[in-house]
Amino acid sequence: MHRKTLSLLAAAALFLVAGAANLVAAGPARAASEWGIEYEEKSRIDAKVVDILCELSGDCPANCGGGKRQLGLLLDDGTLVPVVKNQDIFAGATSDLIGFCGQRITADGLYIKDPQMPLFALQFKRLAPDGKWSRANQFTKDWATANPVAGEPGQWFRNDPAVKATLKADGVFGIPGLKPEE
């Protein structure tokens, strides 16, 4: 090969290596996974984390109710969107959002734009505009800390003492005495 061609190839290789190093240093890009829900759109939005009951009724305890209330996202246009799910199975997103009460975050997930009831399924979040991304799975971490001997946190709903007690008292259908067909 010619010396000029080798120089161009070396420069291109150096450019590609430097570009790859920058991507690795920047960390992985966050992007929501689709779930096949009607009206869903993969979305990344900046919004204020709010206590939904406070927004609707004016009943506003400190720190968005301390994790005891449903939280939502207040968009810049005034739209209030409940956040109903995170990455943990059968768990809401309050554990992930409570630390951001009253602050703007960038939420990455599925915006379900159902005309009857818009919802947001949170998958990743960060303090806006450029905080560190984190996965929306705080519920399972909190549950594992509170229940260290209860079992596998990924299957928290099968191992949770409160769930077990409710199933024992009310059955799997929530009606005492009603049992599934065998």
C-alpha positions as CSV (number, residue, x, y, z in Angstrom):
1,M,0.0,0.0,0.0
2,H,1.0,3.6,-0.5
3,R,2.2,5.6,2.4
4,K,-0.7,8.1,2.0
5,T,-3.3,5.2,2.1
6,L,-1.7,3.8,5.2
7,S,-1.8,7.2,6.9
8,L,-5.5,7.6,6.0
9,L,-6.3,4.1,7.4
10,A,-4.3,4.8,10.6
11,A,-6.2,8.1,11.1
12,A,-9.5,6.4,10.4
13,A,-8.7,3.7,12.9
14,L,-7.6,6.2,15.5
15,F,-10.9,8.2,15.0
16,L,-13.0,5.0,15.4
17,V,-11.2,4.0,18.6
18,A,-11.5,7.5,20.1
19,G,-15.2,7.6,19.2
20,A,-15.8,4.3,20.8
21,A,-13.9,5.3,23.9
22,N,-16.1,8.5,24.2
23,L,-19.2,6.4,23.9
24,V,-18.1,4.0,26.7
25,A,-17.0,7.0,28.9
26,A,-20.4,8.6,28.4
27,G,-22.2,5.6,29.7
28,P,-25.0,3.6,28.1
29,A,-27.8,5.5,26.4
30,R,-31.2,5.0,28.1
31,A,-34.1,4.0,26.0
32,A,-37.5,2.6,27.0
33,S,-38.6,-0.9,25.9
34,E,-41.9,-1.2,24.2
35,W,-44.5,-3.5,26.0
36,G,-47.2,-3.6,23.3
37,I,-49.7,-1.5,25.2
38,E,-52.4,0.3,23.1
39,Y,-51.5,4.0,22.7
40,E,-48.0,3.5,24.0
41,E,-45.2,5.8,22.8
42,K,-41.5,5.5,23.8
43,S,-40.9,8.9,25.4
44,R,-38.4,10.9,27.2
45,I,-39.9,13.9,28.9
46,D,-38.9,16.6,31.4
47,A,-41.5,17.2,34.0
48,K,-42.0,18.1,37.7
49,V,-42.6,15.2,40.2
50,V,-45.8,15.9,42.1
51,D,-48.2,14.3,44.6
52,I,-51.3,13.7,42.5
53,L,-53.8,14.1,45.4
54,C,-52.1,17.4,46.3
55,E,-52.5,18.6,42.8
56,L,-56.1,17.7,42.6
57,S,-57.4,18.5,46.1
58,G,-54.9,20.9,47.7
59,D,-54.2,18.3,50.5
60,C,-50.4,18.6,50.4
61,P,-48.4,16.9,53.2
62,A,-44.6,17.3,53.3
63,N,-42.4,15.4,50.9
64,C,-45.3,14.3,48.6
65,G,-46.8,12.3,51.4
66,G,-43.5,10.5,52.3
67,G,-44.0,7.7,49.9
68,K,-47.6,6.9,50.9
69,R,-49.3,8.6,47.9
70,Q,-49.4,8.1,44.1
71,L,-47.0,10.4,42.3
72,G,-47.2,11.8,38.9
73,L,-45.5,14.1,36.4
74,L,-46.7,17.6,35.8
75,L,-45.9,18.6,32.3
76,D,-45.0,22.1,31.2
77,D,-48.4,22.5,29.5
78,G,-50.2,21.7,32.9
79,T,-51.0,18.1,32.0
80,L,-50.9,15.8,35.0
81,V,-49.8,12.3,34.1
82,P,-49.9,9.5,36.7
83,V,-46.8,7.3,36.9
84,V,-48.2,3.9,37.3
85,K,-45.3,1.4,36.8
86,N,-41.6,1.0,37.0
87,Q,-39.3,-1.9,36.0
88,D,-40.2,-4.0,39.1
89,I,-43.0,-6.4,38.4
90,F,-46.3,-5.6,40.2
91,A,-44.9,-2.4,41.8
92,G,-45.5,1.2,41.3
93,A,-43.0,4.0,40.8
94,T,-43.3,5.9,44.1
95,S,-40.1,4.5,45.5
96,D,-38.3,5.8,42.4
97,L,-39.9,9.2,42.4
98,I,-40.2,10.2,46.1
99,G,-36.6,11.5,46.2
100,F,-37.5,13.9,43.4
101,C,-40.6,15.3,45.0
102,G,-41.2,18.9,43.7
103,Q,-38.2,18.7,41.3
104,R,-37.9,18.4,37.5
105,I,-36.7,15.1,36.2
106,T,-36.2,13.6,32.8
107,A,-38.4,10.5,32.7
108,D,-37.7,7.8,30.1
109,G,-40.4,5.2,29.6
110,L,-43.7,4.6,27.9
111,Y,-46.2,7.4,27.6
112,I,-49.5,5.7,27.2
113,K,-51.6,8.4,25.5
114,D,-55.0,6.9,26.0
115,P,-57.6,9.6,25.4
116,Q,-59.5,8.4,28.4
117,M,-56.6,8.2,30.8
118,P,-53.0,9.0,29.9
119,L,-50.4,7.2,32.0
120,F,-46.6,7.0,32.2
121,A,-44.7,3.7,32.7
122,L,-41.4,4.8,34.1
123,Q,-38.3,2.8,33.1
124,F,-35.4,5.2,33.7
125,K,-35.1,8.6,35.4
126,R,-32.6,11.4,36.2
127,L,-32.6,14.8,37.7
128,A,-33.2,17.2,34.8
129,P,-31.5,18.3,32.7
130,D,-28.3,16.2,33.0
131,G,-28.4,14.1,36.2
132,K,-27.1,10.6,36.3
133,W,-29.5,8.0,34.8
134,S,-30.8,5.2,37.0
135,R,-33.1,2.3,36.3
136,A,-36.6,2.6,37.8
137,N,-36.3,-0.5,40.1
138,Q,-36.0,1.1,43.6
139,F,-39.1,-0.7,44.9
140,T,-37.3,-4.1,44.8
141,K,-34.2,-2.8,46.5
142,D,-36.3,-1.2,49.3
143,W,-38.3,-4.4,49.6
144,A,-35.2,-6.6,49.9
145,T,-33.8,-4.3,52.6
146,A,-37.0,-4.4,54.6
147,N,-37.4,-8.2,54.1
148,P,-33.9,-9.7,54.2
149,V,-35.1,-13.2,55.0
150,A,-38.3,-13.3,53.0
151,G,-36.8,-14.6,49.7
152,E,-35.8,-13.6,46.2
153,P,-36.5,-9.9,45.7
154,G,-37.2,-10.3,42.0
155,Q,-40.2,-12.4,43.0
156,W,-41.1,-10.2,45.9
157,F,-44.8,-10.7,45.4
158,R,-44.5,-14.4,46.0
159,N,-42.4,-13.9,49.2
160,D,-43.9,-10.8,50.8
161,P,-45.3,-11.5,54.3
162,A,-48.2,-9.0,53.8
163,V,-49.2,-10.6,50.4
164,K,-49.0,-14.1,52.0
165,A,-51.2,-13.0,54.9
166,T,-53.8,-11.4,52.6
167,L,-53.9,-14.5,50.3
168,K,-54.4,-16.7,53.4
169,A,-57.2,-14.5,54.7
170,D,-59.0,-13.6,51.5
171,G,-57.9,-16.2,49.0
172,V,-56.4,-15.6,45.5
173,F,-59.6,-13.8,44.3
174,G,-59.8,-11.5,47.3
175,I,-63.1,-13.1,48.4
176,P,-62.8,-15.4,51.5
177,G,-63.9,-18.9,50.6
178,L,-63.8,-18.5,46.8
179,K,-61.3,-20.9,45.4
180,P,-60.0,-21.5,41.9
181,E,-61.2,-24.6,40.0
182,E,-58.9,-27.5,40.2
